[in-house]
Amino acid sequence: MTTPSSARRPRGAVPLLDRPLDRLIGKTTATQLAKQGITTPRGLLRLFPRRYDTWGDLTDLRTLKDREQATIQAQVVRAAARRTRSGRPPALMEATVTDGVTTMGLVMFGNPGQMHHHAEQLAPGTTVLLYGKVGLRHGRLQLASTRFQVLDELDDAEREALLARPMPIYPGTESLPSWLVGRAVRTILDQIGPADVPEPLPEPVRTTEHLVDAYTAYRWVHTPEDATQWREARRRLRHEEAFVLQAALVQRRVQHAAEHTAVAWPIPGEESLLADLDAALPYPLTAGQVRVGGQIADALNSTVPMQLLLQGDVGSGKTLVALRAMLQVVDAGGQAALLAPTEILAAQHRASLEALLGPLAHAGMLGGAQRATRVRLLTGSTPPAQRRQLLADLAAGEPTIVVGTHALLSQTVQIPFLGLVVVDEQHRFGVAQRDALRERGGVTDPATGAQRTPHLLVMTATPIPRTIAMTIFGDLDTAVLDELPGGRRPVATSLVPWAREPWVERIWKRAAEEVAAGGRVYVVCPRIDADDAAGADQEEPELPGALLDEGGELPQEAAPTRPPAAVVDWAQQLAAEPALAGVGVGTLTGRMSAAEKDAAMVDFISGRTPVLVCTTVVEVGVDVPSASMMVILDADRFGLSQLHQLRGRVGRGERESVCVAVTGVEVGSPAYHRLKAFGDISDGFKLAEADLELRSEGNVLGAAQSGRRSDLDLLRVSRDGALIARARKQAETVIAADPTLAEHRDLAAAIADRLDEEAGAYLERS
């Protein structure tokens, strides 16, 4: 059992690590740290060095980037001070430093006496630690707003002691360079002992993993005597981060299971809606659909509430799997609900479910099957009279499937026999939102006092690497559909630069050819109109030879600066495009009313307007089998998962389909590499792995929620998958023995410090 450090403190005493920082390191430095969100010694100790340099080893100046705040070690070539002509400021000091290969300039401003003193300090040959903002002046690197520390000023004893020690380099600011951060950290370390530092890692975990204790880890990570110490410290702190995160998720899951129960819905037999659906399908289920379907059926037939994440690539058949699960509940007299993020997606889901069910969706209607149900739709645009009738039917317990948006979360919606909640596109909803719908069907079991809750199936069409899924959705089981149903065709993807005007013109000729052959064409823009400053829809949340007359790589020259493509502008432009003469052009955005959206989709599907200029409102769920071409304008303004979702809107029928991403990014830029990955990789799971490699976990795992810190310090899910898996098992062992963490108070405190109730489902909101 871990002995919490809090037990060794006097009752009522404020732990040293939680005291105001300004009382321990001084107000000036504390004020600067507060601007970075660091207000306690605990937060300062978790501001880990970005890297470690060796005293005397010069920084490679070629690695510096324009406009970055950099800490470098260099040797002075020359330095001189002089008065300025304007006298504002009165003097400046200019110097040249080198790493032995490259030189760069630095400049400082101030009063004459101070500048002359700095010039004397920076004598030629002096080794100096510099901090400032990198810039370009007349094509040469320069360090501005410079602060420095002369390393040669150390006496012989200090030099001998420090030469072999790694020098921590911290993320700093112009007002608080690395060495001042280091000084503040050392001030804290000088005032604490082992009893002041909490120990979230149980001793068995530390022993098994051969990890140092928390106090030693903080000393070694900030003041290492050699590289072995800081590496061991980071290894321990990285494991702590994984363990605390997984413990939080495991505890959430265990607590939910203890406090909730569910109705066990029996697996339907041969005389059932589910059996009728399977018999009517024009194609066999894939092996993955059979496997996952069986897993879900067993989970629904249990009083333990199912909490399952179903993920699969675009077009893998998740909707059919979800429908089969909902029918298991409806067959037994229960109700099922599907929560979608937008009205258009909710309407598409209803249409897709009715299409799959056919006569089975027309209960009580002419032409309906003998055994049938109904698929109801509830959104903010549902007419009042229709809404009242629907709410009455639901409250009366009608066995049915209801599809809806956030309108389903309203307190006026009562679904007493709600047995299954399906949440589509989980990244558009918070944990609290998905739980709110489950509460609509929750009642208290009088015998046990437990809350009876519906089963939960969370779907995402954005494939997530396993390690991220383990971290983001740690409170859910996972199931993966890893194959595509028969009939799905790969989509050829091309990158087109705006600078190649003949290529761009060829796009619209190809679009006309698609329309002439019976196809439909999406043209996606990042903005609705030119004045749309947000650049997003308010409802959200290498060309192949057949396309181009010429081939080749993207040109090296960057396209001229141009405003982002907007739906309003491009709808007008394409209506006047000679290659599209006689072809109807429609529009679809999140700002349109529900009736307008429905009309736009009807016109698009019927061929009245076979070219649809739209925003990402069509990103997910929209299913038009005749759509054979996707054009994404200014594709660099979308994330990889978004691009993949847009590409998934075509290739859903029998036609060969293409996707064209038009961009003006510079070759070699991060945006270029992202688009290159999009063009080269069609498998959603492989693309998700590439996305993880291209972006930091801070981007992937999201910003802090409710004002709390929820990013990762040292843990990297792209690298630490094995560690996360081990930490998961260790956390399960601890929580199984101590569900409330009454015997692991330091661990409980660490969970409370790092996570809130929403952060249990960190999700990329990019």
Secondary structure by P-SEA (a helix, b strand, c coil): ccccccccccccccccccccccccccaaaaaaaaaaccccaaaaaacccccccccccccccccccccccbbbbbbbcbbbbbbbcccccccccccccccccccbbbbbbccaaaaaaaaaaacccbbbbbbbbbbbcccbbbbccbbbbbcccccaaaaaacccbbbbbccccccccaaaaaaaaaaaaaccccccccccccaaaaaaaccccaaaaaaaacccccaaaaaaaaaaaaaaaaaaaaaaaaaaaaaaaaabbbbbbcccccccaaaaaaaaccccccaaaaaaaaaaaaaaacccccbbbbbbcccccaaaaaaaaaaaaaaacbbbbbbbccaaaaaaaaaaaaaaaccccccccccccccbbbbbbbcccccaaaaaaaaaaaaaccbbbbbbcccccccccccccccbbbbcccccccaaaaaaaaaaabbbccccccccccbbbbbbcccccaaaaaaacccbbbbbbccccccbbbbbbbbbbccaaaaaaaaaaaaaaaaaabbbbbbbbcccccccccccccccccccccccccccccccccccccccccaaaaaaaaaaccccccbbbbbbcccccaaaaaaaaaaaaaccccccccccccccccccccccbbbbcccccccaaaaaaaaacccccccbbbbbbbbbcccccaaaaaaaaaaccccaaaaaaaaaaaccccccccccccccccccccccccccaaaaaaaaaaaaaaaaacccccccaaaaaaaaaccccccccccccc
